Amino acid sequence: MDPRIPIALDERLTADAAAWLADAVARVGEDPAAVRGVFPAVGRRCGRGPLIAGWTVADAARARLLAALPLSGAALAEEIAALHRYGDSAEQRAVLRSLALLEDTDASFADRGLPLVRAALRSNDTDLIESALGPYAARHLDAEGYRQAVLKSVFCGIPLARIAGLTERADRELARMLADFAHERVAAGRDVPADVWPVVRAHPGTLEASGLPAETGSPSPDRREAAVRALAAFSATATATAPAPAPAGAA
């Protein structure tokens, strides 16, 4: 978890909310089953407004409750899965956002949270998909699973900047998949999300192999114009990522 989040949470809580949360954390620490009663009440008792880095106040308060659970390994995973299964979308989002924190706290939790990530990725809820693609998914999804998650995010309009680990995990196969996606959009006369181009550009030849550049010669005006716009956006990434020129007189 971003270390700013717990600090921001404490700053946002009213005195009554802070007292309630402290009591709830203590109760959960003594009896893990207590989390089932307090977890759904967090939004009402602590607030639901935005915090930082895509987190809400309720997300952060729920993460604090989960971190207080005196469980580990399979037992922790079982309790977390039950909270996710019976929770509403806000509760499920909080569980997903907390997975990396749980692993950081308990190494034996390991990849036991992956079924929850995969369930979110099968949904059409963009909020849950985005919440699932945090540091935990970046650590544990296999190469094909990670690629498919990125592609689904693009289809759903989720900005790639919100997906953890993309810089490290974007490989040539993902670039090929994104280039093919871009070609399909152009063939339909549609624009391509600009954030796919840095991934494609990082792997030379993938754009050409997709067949997209040939669309500039399409007999369909919509396809030609979409191809021209796409290629212009692709070219613009070269300027955006080019190193700045050295100052005059620099050694």
Secondary structure, 3 states (H helix, E strand, C coil): CCCHHHHHHHHHCCHHHHHHHHHHHHHHHHCHHHHHHHHHHHHHHHCCCECCCCCEHHHHHHHHHHHCCCCCHHHHHHHHHHHHHHCCHHHHHHHHHHHHHHHHHCHHHCCCCHHHHHHHHHCCCHHHHHHHCCHHHHHHCCHHHHHHHHHHHHHHCCCHHHCCCHHHHCCHHHHHHHHHHHHHHHHCCCCCCHHHHHHHHCCCCHHHHHCHHHHHHCCCHHHHHHHHHHHHHHHHHHHHHCCCCCCCCCC
